[in-house]
């Protein structure tokens, strides 16, 4: 018989915190796609008889009577995750690959073990795996299914998108953060990162013995190299997950920034997800605001161009505080590939109004140098305009006035 979490004696544990990524994607979709959001929400099913029949036909069900230790681990995990689902456990038939998966219904969870998982893992590691899988269920059920709805919605938008665009990358990172969240569920259940990391490495390698401290040292050696980014299809690599879990357990304040760097990589226009697009739009606005600080830049042509970027932009507005450094200058992210993109943005404003003569180009060159993209911008200018090669040096040396007299 399946285990029913509702039969256990409950003890209140604080809910797991959703990742900031999940919260950001949900907030974006609720605001921008309310009709699609409500349509997906209405499609949730209580139970799927076809799924249950398929599992019974393709697995051996691990009953509570025959496997009491596994079901006891389910009871403990459910208690610590503050959930009470109907849980059924299965061993897949004819499955050689070592794996654990979960199918989620509204009030039920089906956990399927494949290969020799049950022989490979000790009791603590099995508890970690069960905690990991049930954390998926917990995330799907919380807040009225909000995070499940977002997952289905981004997957649908990604399927309808030609090529790899923002929704492809959003769906990918949403899934990756789900695994990070589920690893935190495993830690909540075990109260120790060792079995969480050991189970992860054992399942991926098939090894019977894993030294967790050694693997964490290995992860640190990998991540010491610049530019290391997850290239996995859905689950981040084990070394990233081990590092993330260790940082989570230590309550490291830099965890979110580290995860963003390891999962998304450098900010690059071609690989942005929807949250990255929002972030780049805000950063671009701050760059343009920094360029247009002088009142003389507020010509009709410049204002018209600015409104093509943002309907409510006004030359003279301040750059956003989160983009400013200690001396009040706009700073680009430490890891970015925005040189060419921002160079063309600056070039747009430098060239849109010929009546301003050399001043816009001089201001743009000086700002590009401050941003650290001066060489790329100069190359772009010389390629796209008729300026002579000696012109940028002279323009960089110009003193930019705060006001100019107009005829």
N, C-alpha and C positions, 0 to 999 in steps of 0.2 A: 504494500500500500504506500502511496506517496506520503511524505511527511507534511503535516499541517502545522505551520508555525503558530497558528492561533492557540494551539494546545499548550504552549510553553508558559512558564511563569515569566512575565516580562519585567525587565529592569530598564529604566530610562537611561539611554546614552545620548549625548549631544549629537545632532545630525552632522554628517559630513558636510563640509563646505563645497559647493559646486566650484569648478575652476572659473577663473575670471574669463577665460575664453568662451566657455559655455554660456555664461551670463551675457557676454557681449553679443554673441550670435543670436541668442533668444531675443534680446532687447531690440536688435536691428530688425529681425523678421516680424516681430509683433507690431512694430511701428510701420514698417515699409510694405509688408505683405499680409495685411489682416485677413483678407478674403481667403487666400490660400491657407493661412494658418488655421482658420476656422474649419475649412473643408477637410484638412488633414486630421484635425482634432475629432471630427465626427466619424472618422473611419476606424477608430479603435474598436477592436473586438474583445468581448469578454473571454471567449474560448474559441479554439480552432480545432474542431473534431478531426479534420484531415491531418493536422500536424500530429495530434496524439496517436492516431492510427498509424501514421508513418513511423513514428518513433517505436511503437510496439512491434512493428513488423521488421525493423532494421536494427534492433538492439536487444540486449538482455537487461530487464529492469532490475535495479538493485534495491530489493525490498528492505524495509526497516527491520524485519525479522531476521533476515540473513546478513545484513550489514549494519548492525546497530551503531558501530563507531562512526561510520560515515554520516548517519542521520543525526548522531549527537553533535557532530561538527556543524551540520546544517543548523541545528537548534541554537548552538552558540553564536554562529555567524548571524543568524536572523535577529537574535537578541541584541547583539552589539551594533547592528545596522538599523535597528528600530523598524524592522519589517516583520510581516507575518504571512508570507505567501504559502500556498500549497507547492511543495517542492517534490519533484520526482527525479530520481537519479538513474542513469542508464550507462551500460557499457556497450559501445558500438560493435556491431558484427564486422568481422573481416577487415578491421582497420589497423593498418600497420603504423601509420604516422602517430606519434605521441602528441596528444592535444586534449584540450578541454574546451567545451563550447556551451553556450546557454541559449535557449529559446525562451522568450518572455511573452506571456499573456498578461492580461490585466491583473489577475489575482493568482497567477501560477508561474512557476519557473521550472524549466526542464534542463537539467545539467547532464551533458553527455561526455563521458570519458572515452577517449580513443587510444588504441595501442596499450602499452604497458604502464600507463600512468599510475594505477593503483599499486603496482608492484614497485615502482621506481621511487615514490615519495613516501616519507615517513608521516606520522600522524600530524605533526605541526605543519608540515609542508602541504598536506592535503587540506588542512584547515585554511591555510593561506589561499589555496586555489579556490576553494568553495567560497571564501570571503570575497575574492576577486570577482567571481562570477555573479554572486548575489549582489555585489555593488552595482553591477550593470542593471539588475532588476530594480534596485533601490533608486537609481538615478532616473530610470524610466517612469517609476510610479510617483515620484515626489512632485509637489507643486502642480497637481492635476495633470501630470503627464507632459509638462512643459518641455522637458529636454528630449523626450521621445518625439514629440511633434516637430521640434526643430531639426532633429536628426533626419526624419523622413522627408521634411521639406527641403533641406539642402541636398539630400540625395536625389530627389525628384528634379530640382533645378539643375543639378550637375548632369543628370541623364539627358536633359533637354538642351543642354548647352553644346554648341558645335566646338569641337576641340577642347583644349584645356584652358579654361578661363577661371574667373574668380570663384565660381561655384564649385568647380572641380577641386580647387585648393581649399575651399571652405569645408567641403565634405571630408576631404582627406584629414585636415587638421582637427575637425570635430571628432572624427573617429580616433585619432591619435590621443587627443585629450581625454576621450572616454577611457582609454587604457590607463592613462596616468591616474584618472579618478578611481578606477577599479583597483589599481595597485594600492591606493590609499585605503580603500575598503579592506583589502587583505591585511594591511598593517593595523587597521582598527581592530580587526578580529584577533590577530595574533599578538598585538602589542610588542612586536619585535620585527625588525626588518630582515633578520637572517633567514627565517623560513620563507619569507616572501621572495627574496632574491634567489635563494637556493632552488625553490620550485620553478622559478622562471628559467634559470639556467639549465636545470635538469631536463625540463620539457623540451628546450631548444637543442640540447646536445645529446640527450640520452644517457648522460653519465649518472652513475649511482652515487658518487660522492662529489660534493662541491664545497670548496673553501670560500666562504663568502667574503672574508676580508681580502683575500687574494684577488677575487674578482673585482671588488671595488677599487683596488689599486690598479688593476688592468684598465678599468673604466677611466680612471683619472689619467692614465698615460695616453689613452686615446683622445680624451677631451682636452688634453694640453695642447693639441695641434689646432692651429687656427682654421676656421672654416668647416669644422666637423658639423654636419647637419644630417638629420634622419633622412634616409632615402628609401625607407620601407613603404610598402603599399598602404598598410593600415596601422599595424602595430609598430611603435618606435622600436629601434634595436634595443636588445637587453641592456647594453651598457648605458644607454640614455635612461632607461626606466630605472635601473639600479641607482644611478646618480640622482635622479629626480626623487626617488623614494627616500634615499639617505638625507637629502636636503629637506624634504617634507618632515621627516622625523625630527630633524634638528631645528625646525622652524626657521630655516634660513631666509632672511629678508629678500635675498636676490633670486629666489626660486622662480618667480614669474618671468623675470627678465632672462634667466638662464633657459627656461623652457621655450620662450619665444625665439631665442637664438638657435636652439638645437632643433626645434621642430619647423620653424619657418625660414630660418637662415637670414641672410642679408636682405634688407628691404630692396626689392627689385620690381619694377613695373610689370614685367612679364609673368611673375609668379605670385602676385598678390592674391590673397583671399579677400572676402568682403570686409573684414575688420582692417586688413592692411590697406585696402582702398580708402576707407574712411580716414585712417591715420595719415596716408600720403596726401589726401586732399587737404587735411588740416595743416600739415607741414608745408605744402605748396602755398597755401594761403598766407602762412607766416612769412615765407620767403618773399612773396610778392609784396606783402605789407611792409617788409623791411626795405624793399627796393623803392617803394613809392612814398617814403616818409616826407620828402620835401614837398612843400605846397606847389612848386612850379611843375611837379609831375602830374598834377591833376587836370590835364587838358581833356577836352571832350573825347578825343580819340583814345586816350589812355583809359578814361572812365568807361567808355563803351567796350573796350577789350576786357577790362576787369569784370564787367557785368556778364560777359560771355563765359567767364570762369565761374563766377558766383553772382547770383541775382542781387544779393544784398551787400556786395563789397563796395566800400568807399575808400578812395585813396586817402591816406593819412591815418587809417585805423592801425592799432597796435598789433604787433605779432603776439600770438598766444603765449602766455607765461611758460607753459611746459616746453616750449621750443627754445627758450632763451638761456644762455649761459650766464656765468657770474658777472660778466661785464655788459650784459644786455644785448648781446649779439645772438642771432639765430644760429643754433648748432644742428648739424645733421646727425643722424644716428651713427654710432661707432661703426656698425657694419651696414653698408649700403652700396647699392649699385645704381645710384640716381644721377650720376654725373651728366650723362647725355640728356636724360629727361629734363633735368632742371636747367641745363644749358639752353635748351630750346624754349623753355618757359621764359627765361631771362631775355633771350633774343627777341621773343614776341614783343615784350614791353619796350625793349631798347630801340626797336625799329618802327613801332606802330605810328609814331607821330614825327615826321621829318621836320616839322617846324621847330621842334625842340633842339634840333641840330645835334651836337656831339654829347650833350650832357647825359642823356639816358644811357648811351653806350658806356660812357665813363663810369657812371654809377653802377651799371650792371657788371662791368669788369672788376671794379673794386669790391662789390658784394660777392662775386664769384670767388675772388681770392679769400675773403673772409670765410666762406663756406668750405673752402678746401677743394673747389672744383675749377680753379682758375685756368689750369692748362687745358682742360677739356673745353671750357667755354671759349677760350681764345681760338682753339682749333676750329670749333664750330663757327665762330664769327668769321674767321678768314675763309672758310669754305663756303659759307652761305651769303656773304656780303662782298662788296667791292673794296673793302678796306685794304690798305697796303699792309704788308707785314710789320712795318715800323709803327703803325698806328696804335696798337694796343698798349705799347710801352708809354707813349705820350699821353694816352687817355687815362692810364692808371695814375699818372703823376698829376692829373688835374685836381684842383680844389673844387669840390662840389658845393655850390652855394645853397643856402636854405631858401632864398627867394631870387627870382629874376623879374626884371621889368618887362612886361608885355606891351607891345605897341597898341 
